[in-house]
Amino acid sequence: MIGRNVLTGRWTFQLVEEYDDGYYQTFRRLEDEVRARLMEGRRHVYEAEMKEQRRTHGLPHHTAVPSSSEAAGASQNDP
């Protein structure tokens, strides 16, 4: 792919930089403030609760948190 002016005077990397530095950075800051205030800084609380409710206790790879080897990047198919 060759760089192009997708908007007058701007290549795609410039659009991404403006988005990152403007809207997205502001959104992330506000999200962090709300999470700190309401959820004690914890992320994905709903998903973690849903995983705990739906996991099958006692089966391999159905643990609440990854084992140390899984956290290190080993796949579920590795021995």
C-alpha positions in Angstrom: 0.0 0.0 0.0 1.2 3.4 -0.9 0.6 6.5 1.3 -2.2 8.7 0.1 -4.1 11.8 1.0 -7.2 10.2 2.3 -8.4 13.6 3.4 -7.0 16.8 1.9 -3.4 17.2 3.1 -3.4 14.2 5.4 -2.1 10.7 5.0 -3.6 7.9 7.1 -0.8 8.0 9.7 -1.6 11.7 10.4 -5.3 10.8 10.9 -4.3 8.1 13.3 -2.0 10.4 15.2 -4.6 13.1 15.5 -7.2 10.6 16.7 -4.8 9.1 19.2 -3.7 12.4 20.5 -7.1 14.0 20.6 -10.3 12.1 21.0 -8.8 8.7 22.1 -6.4 10.1 24.6 -9.3 12.1 26.2 -11.6 9.1 26.2 -8.9 6.9 27.8 -8.3 9.5 30.5 -12.0 9.8 31.3 -12.4 6.0 31.3 -9.5 5.6 33.7 -11.0 8.2 36.1 -14.4 6.5 36.0 -12.9 3.0 36.5 -10.8 4.2 39.4 -13.8 5.9 41.1 -16.4 3.2 40.5 -14.4 -0.1 40.2 -11.3 0.5 42.2 -9.3 0.4 39.0 -10.4 -3.1 38.0 -10.9 -3.7 34.3 -13.4 -6.1 32.6 -15.3 -6.7 35.9 -18.4 -7.9 34.2 -16.5 -10.3 31.9 -14.6 -11.7 34.9 -17.8 -12.3 36.8 -19.4 -14.0 33.8 -16.3 -16.2 33.3 -16.5 -17.3 36.9 -20.2 -18.1 36.6 -19.9 -20.0 33.4 -16.6 -21.9 33.8 -16.6 -25.7 34.5 -14.7 -26.2 37.8 -12.2 -29.0 37.7 -11.6 -29.1 34.0 -8.2 -28.2 32.5 -8.0 -24.6 31.3 -11.3 -23.7 33.1 -9.5 -22.0 35.9 -10.4 -18.5 37.1 -6.9 -17.2 36.1 -4.4 -18.6 33.7 -1.7 -21.0 35.1 1.8 -19.7 35.1 2.6 -21.6 31.8 -0.5 -20.3 30.1 0.3 -16.8 31.3 3.8 -17.2 29.8 2.3 -17.9 26.4 1.9 -21.7 26.1 -1.2 -22.6 24.2 -4.0 -24.9 25.5 -2.9 -27.6 23.1 0.7 -27.8 24.4 1.4 -30.8 26.6 
